Structure formats: C-alpha cells, structure tokens
Amino acid sequence: MKKQIYLISGRKDESYEEFKTRILEKARETSVEIAGGSIRVSLTQEPPPFISVIPFKKKKIAAFSVIREDESPLGLLKNAEGYAGMYTVEEAIPVSYRKSWKDGEITPGACLLTLFRKKPGIDRNTFLDRWHHGHTPLSLRIHPLWHYNRNVVTEATEGPATPWDGIVEEHFRTRGDLLNPFLFFGSPLVILPHMMEVYRDTCSFLDYKSIEPYLVREYRIRS
C-alpha cells in the first residue's frame, strides 16, 4: 500500500465555508472512485487567530491523504481547481489517537498541518536524522500531542508542485492545547526556554523561512 498526499488550494474570493463544501464534496467523489484503501482530508475551514505564537498561513489549503495499492495519480484530484501537487510519502505515526467517531465525521480537537523543506547546506540523511531522532522526541516531550502523523516526501509530481520534503499533521485533543501558548509550550516557568529550544532545533534541519503552518481540521472519509 502506498500513500499519496494531494494539496489543493482555495481561491482568494472563496469563503472558508465554500472551500470546505467544495473539498468535502471532492473527498466523497474520490472515495467513490477508488477501490479499497483509505482516504482522509485535512483542510482550513476557518481563519487562524489574528495573534498567535505559531506563524499560521492565512491561505486556504486541503491535504488529501490517500492510501491504496494503485500508485497511478487520481484524476479527480489532479484536475481539481487549485491543485497544488501530489506527493508520494513514507508515513510514520509516533503517537496515535484511538478513533471513536464515525467515518465522515470531523476529528475532535485541532490540527497543525506543516509543509517544509530541508535546510540548505545539509544532506538528506542529516535532515532525516535530526527530524526523526531529534525533533520528533522533542515535540513529544514539550507539546501535548494527541496524534502525530509524520510524512517524508519521497517523490513529488511535475507541474505546480512545490518541492516539499516533509508534511506533518500534529493533532491536539482540544483547540486550546494548540492555540494557548501556555498549554502548547508549557507553564510560565518553562515557556520561554521551551520556545527557544523548539526554535533552535527546528532551524537545525529545515528551511525556516519557507515553512508553511496551517490551522486545519481533519475528516476521515474512509478509514
């Protein structure tokens, strides 16, 4: 089974509600088209907070995660309005929620979707080692993560695809766990050291200037 992630962007003149409706309809159509496998989508369905310690992007985006045996591109998604690339990835889930809701329902809590590239000047092995063996355990230690979906990009399609090296979805049980800095980073006694520790570690392996973090919600269309 191979995993592919398709990115679709929203229009500037499209409301968040219109974008959500369009994306969920596309997800249902895709679920009908593919035989077997699983499909879920994470999408921006509201604007991010005006003030936040996380530099959220204000653009609308959806990330379709499709796992199936057939590796051929899905025409429904590649031909969709706002298509921004297809990525073949290797998935790892260092910590996982226990799903108790029905397929098609919104996943509880909140999710941070992050797209990023390797830091210039380091090789791929160093990038992966610092990401997997340094940053991942640091994130699990500091942040109240409920589910952590880590995807290493192994291949990106031609066309409009930005050459992302990593796509990560970090889920939190509540919106506050993600957006409240004293829950996300820790109490007033440790918040500043934790923020500096995460920043220094992040800058050691990825290109911080090109990072794209989004506030999203997840829908598991077919598990």
Residue frames as a rotation matrix with the C-alpha (Angstrom) as fourth column:
MET 1
0.577 0.817 0.000 0.00
0.817 -0.577 0.000 0.00
0.000 0.000 -1.000 0.00
LYS 2
-0.557 -0.754 0.347 1.34
0.769 -0.627 -0.128 3.41
0.314 0.196 0.929 -0.99
LYS 3
0.240 0.605 -0.759 0.44
0.774 -0.591 -0.226 6.76
-0.586 -0.533 -0.610 0.49
GLN 4
-0.477 -0.289 0.830 -0.04
0.747 -0.631 0.209 9.86
0.463 0.720 0.517 -1.63
ILE 5
-0.125 0.418 -0.900 -0.81
0.648 -0.652 -0.393 13.38
-0.751 -0.632 -0.189 -0.42
TYR 6
-0.214 0.181 0.960 -2.59
0.861 -0.430 0.272 15.79
0.462 0.885 -0.064 -2.77
LEU 7
-0.574 -0.003 -0.819 -2.59
0.519 -0.775 -0.361 19.50
-0.634 -0.632 0.446 -1.96
ILE 8
-0.113 0.614 0.781 -5.42
0.873 -0.314 0.373 21.74
0.475 0.724 -0.501 -3.17
SER 9
-0.898 -0.267 -0.351 -5.50
0.400 -0.828 -0.392 25.50
-0.186 -0.492 0.850 -2.60
GLY 10
0.148 0.981 -0.125 -8.53
0.867 -0.189 -0.462 27.74
-0.477 -0.040 -0.878 -2.19
ARG 11
-0.068 -0.077 0.995 -9.31
0.737 -0.676 -0.002 30.91
0.673 0.733 0.102 -4.11
LYS 12
-0.947 -0.307 -0.092 -8.97
0.296 -0.729 -0.617 34.35
0.123 -0.612 0.781 -2.53
ASP 13
-0.617 0.772 0.152 -12.62
-0.711 -0.630 0.311 35.13
0.336 0.084 0.938 -3.34
GLU 14
-0.032 0.555 -0.831 -13.79
0.043 0.832 0.553 31.79
0.999 -0.018 -0.051 -1.89
SER 15
0.320 0.190 0.928 -15.13
-0.872 -0.323 0.367 31.83
0.370 -0.927 0.063 1.67
TYR 16
-0.724 -0.587 0.362 -13.92
-0.688 0.653 -0.318 29.24
-0.050 -0.479 -0.876 4.16
GLU 17
-0.094 0.777 0.622 -17.38
-0.370 0.553 -0.747 27.66
-0.924 -0.300 0.236 4.15
GLU 18
0.751 0.329 -0.572 -17.43
-0.632 0.108 -0.768 27.47
-0.190 0.938 0.289 0.35
PHE 19
-0.157 -0.897 -0.414 -13.94
-0.883 0.315 -0.348 25.95
0.442 0.311 -0.841 0.35
LYS 20
-0.658 -0.037 0.752 -14.96
-0.559 0.693 -0.455 23.37
-0.504 -0.720 -0.477 2.98
THR 21
0.386 0.894 0.227 -18.06
-0.405 0.385 -0.829 22.39
-0.829 0.228 0.511 0.99
ARG 22
0.621 -0.201 -0.758 -16.06
-0.764 0.063 -0.643 22.04
0.177 0.978 -0.115 -2.23
ILE 23
-0.438 -0.897 -0.055 -13.30
-0.841 0.430 -0.329 19.98
0.319 -0.098 -0.943 -0.63
LEU 24
-0.505 0.286 0.814 -15.63
-0.470 0.700 -0.538 17.59
-0.723 -0.655 -0.219 1.23
GLU 25
0.669 0.730 -0.136 -17.62
-0.478 0.283 -0.831 17.00
-0.569 0.622 0.539 -1.94
LYS 26
0.321 -0.656 -0.683 -14.36
-0.822 0.165 -0.545 16.24
0.470 0.737 -0.486 -3.78
ALA 27
-0.652 -0.552 0.520 -13.41
-0.750 0.569 -0.337 13.85
-0.110 -0.610 -0.785 -0.96
ARG 28
0.044 0.752 0.657 -16.71
-0.384 0.620 -0.684 11.98
-0.922 -0.222 0.316 -1.28
GLU 29
0.796 0.204 -0.570 -16.31
-0.599 0.130 -0.790 11.75
-0.087 0.970 0.226 -5.07
THR 30
-0.129 -0.941 -0.314 -12.77
-0.878 0.255 -0.405 10.42
0.461 0.223 -0.859 -4.64
SER 31
-0.514 -0.009 0.858 -13.93
-0.648 0.659 -0.381 7.85
-0.562 -0.752 -0.345 -2.10
VAL 32
0.586 0.776 0.235 -16.39
-0.347 0.502 -0.792 6.51
-0.732 0.382 0.564 -4.68
GLU 33
0.663 -0.337 -0.669 -13.72
-0.715 -0.021 -0.698 6.43
0.222 0.941 -0.255 -7.39
ILE 34
-0.396 -0.914 -0.086 -11.04
-0.830 0.396 -0.394 4.46
0.394 -0.085 -0.915 -5.57
ALA 35
0.597 0.528 -0.604 -11.50
-0.266 0.841 0.471 0.79
0.757 -0.121 0.643 -4.82
GLY 36
0.576 -0.367 -0.730 -10.35
0.757 0.578 0.307 -0.11
0.309 -0.729 0.610 -1.32
GLY 37
-0.477 -0.854 0.208 -7.75
0.636 -0.499 -0.589 1.76
0.606 -0.149 0.781 0.65
SER 38
0.133 0.465 -0.875 -8.35
0.918 -0.390 -0.067 4.76
-0.372 -0.795 -0.479 2.87
ILE 39
-0.290 -0.182 0.940 -8.89
0.594 -0.804 0.027 8.46
0.751 0.566 0.341 2.33
ARG 40
0.324 0.373 -0.870 -8.94
0.881 -0.454 0.133 11.43
-0.345 -0.809 -0.475 4.67
VAL 41
0.057 -0.262 0.963 -8.62
0.620 -0.747 -0.240 15.16
0.782 0.611 0.120 4.25
SER 42
-0.071 -0.143 -0.987 -7.31
0.870 -0.492 0.009 17.97
-0.487 -0.859 0.159 6.44
LEU 43
-0.106 0.143 0.984 -8.49
0.784 -0.596 0.171 21.45
0.611 0.790 -0.049 5.48
THR 44
-0.970 -0.135 -0.202 -8.56
0.222 -0.828 -0.515 25.07
-0.098 -0.545 0.833 6.59
GLN 45
-0.238 0.953 0.186 -12.19
0.806 0.087 0.585 25.75
0.542 0.289 -0.789 7.47
GLU 46
0.866 0.412 -0.281 -11.72
0.498 -0.748 0.439 28.95
-0.029 -0.521 -0.853 9.48
PRO 47
0.509 -0.724 0.466 -9.19
-0.178 -0.618 -0.766 31.78
0.842 0.307 -0.443 9.58
PRO 48
-0.088 -0.614 -0.784 -6.29
0.792 0.435 -0.429 31.37
0.605 -0.658 0.448 12.01
PRO 49
0.542 0.251 -0.802 -6.10
0.767 -0.538 0.350 33.59
-0.344 -0.804 -0.485 15.12
PHE 50
0.898 -0.176 0.404 -5.03
0.071 -0.848 -0.526 37.16
0.435 0.501 -0.748 14.42
ILE 51
0.188 -0.843 0.503 -2.33
-0.932 -0.314 -0.179 36.87
0.309 -0.436 -0.845 17.10
SER 52
0.995 0.102 0.006 -0.51
-0.100 0.957 0.271 33.58
0.022 -0.270 0.963 17.66
VAL 53
0.248 -0.954 0.168 2.94
-0.580 -0.007 0.814 32.27
-0.776 -0.300 -0.555 18.59
ILE 54
-0.178 -0.230 0.957 2.57
0.574 0.766 0.290 29.95
-0.799 0.601 -0.004 15.58
PRO 55
-0.591 -0.110 -0.799 3.06
-0.400 -0.821 0.408 31.83
-0.701 0.561 0.441 12.28
PHE 56
-0.060 0.667 0.742 -0.07
0.500 0.664 -0.556 30.41
-0.864 0.338 -0.373 10.63
LYS 57
-0.985 -0.113 0.128 -0.55
0.161 -0.368 0.916 30.99
-0.057 0.923 0.381 6.91
LYS 58
-0.420 0.874 -0.242 -3.86
-0.367 -0.408 -0.836 32.64
-0.830 -0.263 0.492 6.01
LYS 59
-0.571 0.193 -0.798 -4.25
-0.789 0.141 0.599 30.84
0.229 0.971 0.072 2.68
LYS 60
0.464 0.743 0.482 -6.86
-0.764 0.611 -0.208 28.09
-0.449 -0.271 0.851 2.32
ILE 61
-0.441 -0.646 -0.623 -5.45
-0.836 0.548 0.023 24.61
0.326 0.531 -0.782 1.76
ALA 62
0.705 0.584 0.402 -6.56
-0.671 0.733 0.112 21.00
-0.229 -0.349 0.909 1.81
ALA 63
-0.512 -0.847 -0.144 -4.32
-0.859 0.506 0.083 17.93
0.003 0.166 -0.986 2.13
PHE 64
0.687 0.700 -0.195 -5.87
-0.714 0.701 -0.001 14.70
0.135 0.140 0.981 0.83
SER 65
-0.459 -0.793 0.400 -4.16
-0.828 0.545 0.132 11.57
-0.323 -0.271 -0.907 2.21
VAL 66
0.647 0.646 -0.405 -4.86
-0.758 0.599 -0.256 8.50
0.077 0.473 0.878 0.09
ILE 67
-0.450 -0.737 0.505 -3.51
-0.735 0.626 0.259 5.03
-0.507 -0.255 -0.824 0.90
ARG 68
0.737 0.669 0.091 -4.07
-0.471 0.606 -0.641 2.29
-0.484 0.430 0.762 -1.70
GLU 69
0.220 -0.656 0.722 -2.26
0.423 0.731 0.535 -0.30
-0.879 0.187 0.438 -3.79
ASP 70
0.503 0.032 0.864 -2.71
0.856 -0.158 -0.493 1.55
0.121 0.987 -0.106 -7.11
GLU 71
-0.190 -0.698 -0.691 0.03
0.695 -0.593 0.408 4.19
-0.694 -0.403 0.597 -7.47
SER 72
-0.440 0.038 0.897 -1.46
0.811 -0.413 0.415 5.95
0.387 0.910 0.151 -10.50
PRO 73
-0.997 0.048 -0.063 -2.46
-0.018 -0.911 -0.412 9.61
-0.077 -0.410 0.909 -9.95
LEU 74
-0.271 0.962 -0.026 -6.11
0.807 0.212 -0.552 10.31
-0.525 -0.171 -0.834 -9.15
GLY 75
-0.614 0.032 0.789 -7.59
0.652 -0.542 0.530 12.41
0.444 0.840 0.312 -11.95
LEU 76
0.470 0.883 0.008 -10.35
0.698 -0.376 0.609 13.80
0.541 -0.281 -0.793 -9.75
LEU 77
0.658 -0.292 -0.694 -7.77
0.523 -0.487 0.700 15.43
-0.542 -0.824 -0.168 -7.51
LYS 78
-0.437 -0.892 0.117 -5.11
0.693 -0.251 0.676 16.30
-0.573 0.376 0.728 -10.10
ASN 79
-0.579 0.282 0.765 -7.74
0.630 -0.441 0.639 18.06
0.518 0.852 0.078 -12.22
ALA 80
0.322 0.735 -0.596 -9.39
0.946 -0.270 0.177 19.79
-0.031 -0.621 -0.783 -9.28
GLU 81
0.598 -0.050 0.800 -9.45
0.160 -0.970 -0.181 23.58
0.786 0.236 -0.572 -9.12
GLY 82
0.666 -0.402 0.628 -6.49
-0.724 -0.549 0.417 24.78
0.177 -0.733 -0.657 -7.07
TYR 83
0.926 -0.356 -0.124 -4.47
0.366 0.928 0.072 21.56
0.090 -0.113 0.990 -7.45
ALA 84
0.715 -0.677 0.177 -1.02
-0.695 -0.714 0.078 22.27
0.074 -0.179 -0.981 -5.98
GLY 85
-0.273 -0.908 -0.319 0.82
-0.868 0.375 -0.325 18.96
0.415 0.188 -0.890 -6.23
MET 86
0.883 0.425 -0.199 0.87
-0.322 0.857 0.401 15.25
0.341 -0.290 0.894 -5.50
TYR 87
-0.090 -0.936 0.340 3.47
-0.947 -0.026 -0.321 13.76
0.309 -0.351 -0.884 -3.16
THR 88
0.550 0.103 -0.829 4.37
0.051 0.986 0.156 10.14
0.834 -0.128 0.537 -2.56
VAL 89
0.111 -0.431 0.896 5.35
-0.871 -0.476 -0.120 9.80
0.478 -0.767 -0.428 1.09
GLU 90
-0.356 -0.214 -0.910 6.62
0.333 0.880 -0.338 7.40
0.873 -0.423 -0.242 3.73
GLU 91
0.340 0.659 0.671 4.36
-0.450 -0.512 0.732 7.68
0.826 -0.551 0.122 6.77
ALA 92
-0.617 -0.388 -0.684 5.21
0.459 0.529 -0.714 7.21
0.639 -0.755 -0.149 10.44
ILE 93
0.376 0.775 0.507 2.88
-0.199 -0.467 0.862 7.73
0.905 -0.426 -0.021 13.42
PRO 94
-0.643 -0.759 -0.105 4.95
-0.033 0.165 -0.986 8.07
0.765 -0.630 -0.131 16.62
VAL 95
-0.874 0.486 -0.009 1.81
0.052 0.076 -0.996 8.66
-0.483 -0.871 -0.092 18.70
SER 96
-0.804 0.595 -0.006 -1.73
0.076 0.113 0.991 7.78
0.590 0.796 -0.137 17.63
TYR 97
-0.486 0.747 0.453 -5.24
-0.862 -0.325 -0.389 8.65
-0.143 -0.580 0.802 18.78
ARG 98
-0.865 0.361 0.349 -7.84
0.340 0.933 -0.121 5.91
-0.369 0.014 -0.929 19.22
LYS 99
-0.838 0.544 -0.033 -10.60
-0.376 -0.534 0.757 6.64
0.394 0.647 0.652 16.74
SER 100
-0.775 0.631 -0.040 -14.08
0.428 0.477 -0.768 6.54
-0.466 -0.612 -0.640 18.33
TRP 101
-0.104 0.726 -0.679 -16.05
-0.446 -0.645 -0.621 8.59
-0.889 0.238 0.391 15.77
LYS 102
0.488 0.415 0.768 -17.65
0.434 0.648 -0.626 7.50
-0.757 0.639 0.136 12.50
ASP 103
-0.600 -0.626 0.499 -16.07
0.721 -0.153 0.676 7.92
-0.347 0.765 0.543 9.10
GLY 104
-0.144 0.493 0.858 -17.10
0.728 -0.534 0.429 11.22
0.670 0.687 -0.282 7.56
GLU 105
0.873 0.422 -0.246 -17.37
0.466 -0.568 0.679 12.98
0.147 -0.707 -0.692 10.91
ILE 106
0.503 -0.701 0.505 -14.93
-0.390 -0.706 -0.592 15.68
0.772 0.101 -0.628 11.88
THR 107
-0.013 -0.617 -0.787 -11.99
0.676 0.575 -0.462 14.56
0.737 -0.538 0.409 14.02
PRO 108
0.861 0.357 -0.362 -12.20
0.503 -0.503 0.702 16.12
0.069 -0.787 -0.613 17.51
GLY 109
0.253 -0.791 -0.556 -9.72
0.626 -0.305 0.718 18.77
-0.738 -0.530 0.418 18.63
ALA 110
0.842 -0.109 -0.529 -7.50
-0.401 -0.782 -0.477 20.81
-0.362 0.614 -0.702 16.33
CYS 111
0.574 -0.638 0.513 -4.66
0.721 0.691 0.053 20.04
-0.389 0.339 0.857 13.92
LEU 112
0.405 -0.590 -0.698 -1.48
-0.490 -0.785 0.380 21.80
-0.772 0.189 -0.607 12.83
LEU 113
0.788 -0.168 0.592 -0.56
0.567 0.573 -0.592 20.98
-0.240 0.802 0.547 9.22
THR 114
0.447 -0.720 -0.530 3.02
-0.387 -0.690 0.612 21.95
-0.807 -0.068 -0.587 8.37
LEU 115
0.901 -0.257 0.349 4.77
0.428 0.395 -0.813 21.85
0.072 0.882 0.466 4.99
PHE 116
0.670 -0.708 -0.223 8.53
-0.435 -0.618 0.655 22.33
-0.601 -0.342 -0.722 4.95
ARG 117
0.821 -0.506 -0.265 11.78
-0.110 0.316 -0.942 21.89
0.561 0.803 0.204 3.05
LYS 118
0.534 -0.736 -0.416 15.21
0.844 0.497 0.203 20.68
0.058 -0.459 0.886 4.07
LYS 119
0.727 -0.377 -0.574 17.63
-0.024 -0.849 0.527 23.26
-0.686 -0.370 -0.626 5.42
PRO 120
0.871 -0.477 -0.116 20.08
-0.175 -0.080 -0.981 24.35
0.459 0.875 -0.153 2.71
GLY 121
0.101 -0.960 0.263 23.60
-0.857 -0.218 -0.467 23.09
0.506 -0.178 -0.844 3.31
ILE 122
-0.330 -0.200 0.923 22.78
-0.696 0.712 -0.095 19.77
-0.637 -0.674 -0.374 4.97
ASP 123
-0.842 0.007 -0.540 22.38
-0.422 0.615 0.666 16.43
0.336 0.789 -0.515 3.20
ARG 124
0.053 0.976 -0.210 19.20
-0.586 0.201 0.785 14.36
0.808 0.081 0.583 3.22
ASN 125
0.045 -0.074 -0.996 20.49
0.523 0.852 -0.040 11.82
0.851 -0.519 0.078 5.76
THR 126
-0.897 -0.385 -0.217 21.34
0.394 -0.475 -0.787 14.59
0.200 -0.792 0.577 8.22
PHE 127
-0.612 0.752 0.246 17.95
-0.658 -0.656 0.369 16.18
0.439 0.063 0.896 7.63
LEU 128
0.259 0.761 -0.595 16.10
-0.255 0.648 0.718 12.93
0.931 -0.034 0.362 8.35
ASP 129
-0.261 -0.430 -0.864 18.25
0.691 0.542 -0.478 12.08
0.674 -0.722 0.155 11.35
ARG 130
-0.991 -0.122 0.055 17.70
0.058 -0.758 -0.649 15.48
0.121 -0.640 0.758 13.01
TRP 131
-0.356 0.933 0.056 13.98
-0.757 -0.323 0.568 15.40
0.547 0.160 0.821 12.18
HIS 132
0.343 0.579 -0.740 13.28
-0.165 0.813 0.559 11.84
0.925 -0.069 0.374 13.32
HIS 133
0.160 -0.380 -0.911 15.72
0.772 0.624 -0.125 11.40
0.616 -0.683 0.393 16.21
GLY 134
-0.869 -0.460 -0.183 15.94
0.477 -0.678 -0.560 14.98
0.134 -0.573 0.808 17.48
HIS 135
-0.809 0.543 0.223 12.83
-0.512 -0.839 0.186 16.98
0.289 0.036 0.957 16.68
THR 136
-0.042 0.857 -0.513 10.23
-0.166 0.500 0.850 14.22
0.985 0.121 0.121 16.98
PRO 137
-0.075 0.033 -0.997 11.11
0.858 0.511 -0.048 13.23
0.508 -0.859 -0.067 20.57
LEU 138
-0.956 -0.251 -0.155 11.45
0.294 -0.843 -0.451 16.93
-0.017 -0.476 0.879 21.46
SER 139
-0.578 0.806 0.126 7.93
-0.538 -0.493 0.683 17.62
0.613 0.328 0.719 20.17
LEU 140
0.135 0.637 -0.759 6.52
0.235 0.724 0.649 14.65
0.963 -0.265 -0.052 22.05
ARG 141
-0.420 -0.380 -0.824 8.20
0.871 0.086 -0.483 15.86
0.254 -0.921 0.295 25.24
ILE 142
-0.970 -0.083 -0.229 7.10
0.154 -0.939 -0.309 19.51
-0.189 -0.335 0.923 25.06
HIS 143
-0.645 0.749 -0.151 3.79
-0.711 -0.516 0.477 19.63
0.279 0.415 0.866 23.19
PRO 144
-0.394 0.581 0.712 0.54
-0.457 0.549 -0.700 17.92
-0.798 -0.601 0.049 24.31
LEU 145
-0.601 0.082 -0.795 0.34
-0.778 0.167 0.606 15.86
0.182 0.983 -0.036 21.12
TRP 146
0.132 0.758 0.639 -2.62
-0.655 0.550 -0.518 13.51
-0.744 -0.350 0.569 20.72
HIS 147
0.682 0.044 0.730 -1.75
0.474 0.733 -0.487 12.18
-0.557 0.679 0.479 17.25
TYR 148
0.149 -0.739 -0.657 1.40
-0.533 -0.619 0.576 12.80
-0.833 0.264 -0.487 15.21
ASN 149
0.756 0.154 0.636 1.40
0.427 0.620 -0.658 11.92
-0.496 0.769 0.403 11.51
ARG 150
0.131 -0.846 -0.517 4.89
-0.409 -0.521 0.749 12.35
-0.903 0.113 -0.415 10.02
ASN 151
0.831 0.236 0.504 5.38
0.348 0.487 -0.801 12.09
-0.434 0.841 0.322 6.25
VAL 152
-0.224 -0.936 -0.270 8.73
-0.059 -0.264 0.963 12.05
-0.973 0.232 0.004 4.44
VAL 153
0.722 0.463 -0.514 8.27
-0.496 -0.172 -0.851 13.05
-0.483 0.869 0.105 0.81
THR 154
-0.040 -0.727 0.686 9.94
0.232 0.661 0.714 10.51
-0.972 0.188 0.142 -1.48
GLU 155
-0.720 -0.137 0.680 8.60
0.690 -0.034 0.723 11.83
-0.077 0.990 0.119 -4.78
ALA 156
-0.165 0.664 -0.729 6.77
0.013 -0.738 -0.675 14.95
-0.986 -0.121 0.113 -5.98
THR 157
0.329 0.366 0.870 4.97
0.838 0.311 -0.448 15.26
-0.435 0.877 -0.205 -9.27
GLU 158
-0.752 -0.521 0.404 5.77
0.658 -0.633 0.409 17.67
0.043 0.573 0.818 -12.02
GLY 159
0.098 0.835 0.541 3.70
0.664 -0.460 0.589 20.78
0.741 0.301 -0.600 -12.63
PRO 160
0.365 0.132 0.921 2.79
-0.267 -0.933 0.240 23.20
0.892 -0.334 -0.306 -9.84
ALA 161
0.799 0.033 -0.600 4.13
0.480 0.566 0.670 21.05
0.362 -0.824 0.436 -7.03
THR 162
0.535 -0.653 0.537 6.37
-0.772 -0.636 -0.004 22.89
0.344 -0.412 -0.844 -4.55
PRO 163
0.065 -0.564 -0.823 9.31
-0.084 0.819 -0.568 20.60
0.994 0.106 0.005 -3.68
TRP 164
0.495 0.159 0.854 8.33
-0.843 -0.151 0.516 19.92
0.211 -0.976 0.059 -0.07
ASP 165
-0.482 -0.715 -0.506 10.50
-0.451 0.698 -0.557 17.46
0.752 -0.040 -0.658 1.84
GLY 166
-0.920 0.180 -0.348 8.18
0.386 0.572 -0.724 16.94
0.069 -0.800 -0.596 4.79
ILE 167
-0.278 0.904 0.325 4.45
-0.418 -0.419 0.806 17.09
0.865 0.088 0.494 5.51
VAL 168
-0.901 -0.108 -0.420 3.39
0.322 0.480 -0.816 16.79
0.290 -0.870 -0.398 9.14
GLU 169
0.051 0.937 0.346 -0.02
-0.217 -0.328 0.920 16.74
0.975 -0.122 0.186 10.83
GLU 170
-0.901 -0.349 -0.258 0.02
0.202 0.190 -0.961 17.28
0.384 -0.918 -0.100 14.60
HIS 171
0.027 0.999 0.035 -3.31
0.148 -0.039 0.988 16.71
0.989 -0.021 -0.149 16.35
PHE 172
-0.943 -0.229 0.240 -4.35
-0.170 -0.288 -0.942 18.06
0.285 -0.930 0.233 19.74
ARG 173
-0.632 0.723 -0.277 -7.28
0.775 0.592 -0.223 16.95
0.003 -0.356 -0.935 21.89
THR 174
0.423 0.765 -0.486 -8.56
0.738 -0.602 -0.305 20.50
-0.526 -0.229 -0.819 22.24
ARG 175
0.652 -0.120 0.748 -8.23
0.499 -0.675 -0.543 23.77
0.570 0.728 -0.380 20.35
GLY 176
0.911 -0.271 0.313 -6.63
-0.408 -0.708 0.576 25.30
0.065 -0.652 -0.755 23.44
ASP 177
0.615 -0.713 0.336 -3.87
0.311 0.612 0.727 22.68
-0.724 -0.343 0.598 23.52
LEU 178
0.117 -0.546 0.829 -2.70
0.993 0.035 -0.117 24.06
0.034 0.837 0.546 20.17
LEU 179
0.246 0.097 0.964 -3.55
0.499 -0.865 -0.041 27.77
0.831 0.492 -0.261 20.40
ASN 180
0.972 0.030 0.231 -2.89
-0.182 -0.524 0.832 28.54
0.147 -0.851 -0.504 24.05
PRO 181
0.267 -0.956 -0.123 0.91
-0.425 -0.003 -0.905 29.02
0.865 0.294 -0.407 24.32
PHE 182
-0.268 -0.366 0.891 0.88
-0.961 0.045 -0.271 28.00
0.059 -0.929 -0.364 28.00
LEU 183
0.587 0.421 0.691 -0.61
-0.405 0.892 -0.199 24.65
-0.700 -0.163 0.695 27.01
PHE 184
0.965 -0.209 -0.161 1.34
-0.083 0.338 -0.938 24.27
0.250 0.918 0.308 23.75
PHE 185
0.163 -0.985 0.056 4.75
-0.192 -0.087 -0.978 25.14
0.968 0.149 -0.203 25.24
GLY 186
-0.187 -0.225 -0.956 4.21
0.790 0.544 -0.282 24.77
0.584 -0.808 0.076 28.99
SER 187
0.579 0.474 -0.664 3.74
0.811 -0.420 0.407 26.78
-0.086 -0.774 -0.627 32.16
PRO 188
0.955 -0.184 0.234 5.07
-0.137 -0.969 -0.205 30.35
0.264 0.164 -0.950 32.65
LEU 189
0.577 -0.775 0.256 8.17
-0.383 0.020 0.924 28.89
-0.721 -0.631 -0.285 34.31
VAL 190
-0.195 -0.674 0.712 9.24
0.303 0.649 0.698 26.91
-0.933 0.352 0.077 31.23
ILE 191
0.725 0.625 0.288 7.51
0.405 -0.049 -0.913 28.52
-0.557 0.779 -0.289 28.25
LEU 192
0.750 -0.460 -0.474 10.40
-0.625 -0.728 -0.283 30.75
-0.215 0.509 -0.834 27.11
PRO 193
-0.323 -0.899 0.295 13.12
-0.679 0.437 0.590 28.05
-0.660 -0.010 -0.752 27.41
HIS 194
-0.088 0.362 0.928 10.83
0.395 0.868 -0.301 25.60
-0.914 0.340 -0.220 25.60
MET 195
0.890 0.436 -0.137 10.10
0.083 -0.449 -0.890 28.09
-0.449 0.780 -0.436 22.80
MET 196
0.369 -0.836 -0.406 13.82
-0.892 -0.441 0.098 28.74
-0.261 0.326 -0.909 22.29
GLU 197
-0.409 -0.510 0.757 14.62
-0.340 0.855 0.392 25.01
-0.847 -0.097 -0.523 22.41
VAL 198
0.315 0.615 0.722 12.00
0.520 0.525 -0.674 24.23
-0.794 0.588 -0.154 19.74
TYR 199
0.915 0.038 -0.401 13.08
-0.259 -0.708 -0.658 27.16
-0.308 0.706 -0.638 17.56
ARG 200
0.015 -0.992 -0.127 16.79
-0.900 -0.069 0.429 26.25
-0.435 0.108 -0.894 17.65
ASP 201
-0.398 -0.142 0.907 16.03
0.010 0.987 0.159 22.60
-0.918 0.072 -0.391 16.96
THR 202
0.615 0.716 0.330 13.68
0.384 0.094 -0.918 23.42
-0.689 0.692 -0.218 14.09
CYS 203
0.795 -0.337 -0.504 16.23
-0.562 -0.722 -0.404 25.70
-0.228 0.605 -0.763 12.46
SER 204
-0.133 -0.925 0.355 18.86
-0.632 0.356 0.689 22.93
-0.764 -0.133 -0.632 12.61
PHE 205
-0.623 -0.136 0.770 17.18
0.286 0.877 0.386 20.78
-0.728 0.460 -0.508 9.96
LEU 206
0.133 0.702 0.699 14.56
0.967 0.063 -0.248 22.70
-0.219 0.709 -0.671 7.96
ASP 207
-0.742 -0.314 0.592 14.39
0.529 -0.817 0.228 25.91
0.412 0.483 0.773 5.96
TYR 208
-0.470 0.577 -0.669 12.52
0.720 -0.188 -0.668 28.04
-0.511 -0.795 -0.327 8.48
LYS 209
-0.729 0.143 -0.669 11.89
-0.306 -0.943 0.132 30.90
-0.612 0.301 0.731 6.02
SER 210
-0.705 0.434 -0.561 9.84
-0.575 0.114 0.810 28.69
0.416 0.894 0.169 3.69
ILE 211
-0.930 0.349 -0.116 7.83
0.355 0.769 -0.531 26.77
-0.096 -0.535 -0.839 6.32
GLU 212
-0.561 0.816 0.143 4.04
-0.503 -0.473 0.724 26.82
0.658 0.334 0.675 5.88
PRO 213
-0.945 0.287 -0.158 1.96
0.302 0.576 -0.760 26.05
-0.127 -0.766 -0.631 9.01
TYR 214
-0.534 0.837 0.119 -1.85
-0.372 -0.359 0.856 25.88
0.759 0.413 0.503 8.76
LEU 215
-0.710 0.481 0.514 -4.67
-0.486 0.195 -0.852 25.57
-0.510 -0.855 0.096 11.27
VAL 216
-0.554 0.461 -0.693 -6.80
-0.590 0.370 0.718 22.70
0.588 0.806 0.067 9.93
ARG 217
0.017 0.580 0.814 -9.46
-0.797 0.500 -0.339 20.15
-0.604 -0.643 0.471 10.84
GLU 218
-0.889 -0.420 -0.182 -9.43
-0.451 0.738 0.502 16.52
-0.076 0.528 -0.846 9.74
TYR 219
0.340 0.938 0.069 -12.17
-0.872 0.342 -0.349 14.38
-0.351 0.058 0.935 8.19
ARG 220
-0.776 -0.489 0.397 -11.59
-0.329 0.852 0.407 10.64
-0.538 0.186 -0.822 7.87
ILE 221
-0.127 0.753 -0.646 -13.71
-0.992 -0.113 0.063 9.81
-0.026 0.648 0.761 4.85
ARG 222
0.833 0.310 -0.458 -12.85
-0.316 0.947 0.067 6.10
0.454 0.089 0.886 4.80
SER 223
0.375 -0.704 0.603 -10.57
-0.845 0.008 0.535 4.51
-0.381 -0.710 -0.592 7.41
